[in-house]
Amino acid sequence: MSLNTWAQQASLRIARLKYGGGGDWYGNKTSLPNLIKFCNQNLKTNLAAEEDIVEPGSPELFNYPFVHMTGHGNVVFTESEAQNIRKYLIAGGFLHIDDNYGLEKFVRREMKKVFPELNFVELPFNHPLYKAKFPFPAGLPKVHEHDGKSPQGWGLIWQGKLVCFFSYECDLGNGWEDQSVYNDPEAVRQQALRMGANLVYYSMTTL
């Protein structure tokens, strides 16, 4: 489906994943509304102004071309939830996992339930995701320092298609938040929003 086709759908929505295990799936409360606004202004999408909340085992998962997951702590998918996520991703869905610091070990463990046969691979900087709409020739922007490591973009590739993107040591979602939350420089926020727009654009044009 083309972005123009998605854009014509007045009811198109994106969602946040409400996972189990006790982690703060609800973090970065202003991030997705700000990303949605940026996409509607710069990609000419027609996304609903607020994100929906969807659980990993719900049939409603299949209503969303783009699902965002974030947090700091534990994540647990049941077997049925893992199978539902797998079917969603194989069917053309896209999952963006944003490490808000401390999520990595849980993400790697739980996504193995979803795709036991796949491993996360670091995307090369020339991957289409990094130039889907806005150019990022050096990969992910760095929003917050934490461990001072370089940001990395990890992906799960199913039959040649990127179905899940894991942004690590980046804090992309923090960069989408209202400026007053972290007082990040506006240039940093704009880079984060542009990268987020690339994710949304990619998810809607590579089905």
Secondary structure as UniProt FT lines:
FT   HELIX           3..7
FT   TURN            10..11
FT   STRAND          15..17
FT   TURN            25..26
FT   TURN            29..30
FT   HELIX           31..42
FT   STRAND          52..54
FT   TURN            56..57
FT   HELIX           59..63
FT   STRAND          67..71
FT   HELIX           79..90
FT   TURN            91..92
FT   STRAND          95..99
FT   HELIX           104..114
FT   TURN            116..117
FT   STRAND          121..122
FT   TURN            125..126
FT   HELIX           128..131
FT   TURN            137..138
FT   TURN            146..147
FT   STRAND          152..158
FT   TURN            159..160
FT   STRAND          161..168
FT   HELIX           172..176
FT   HELIX           179..182
FT   HELIX           186..205
//
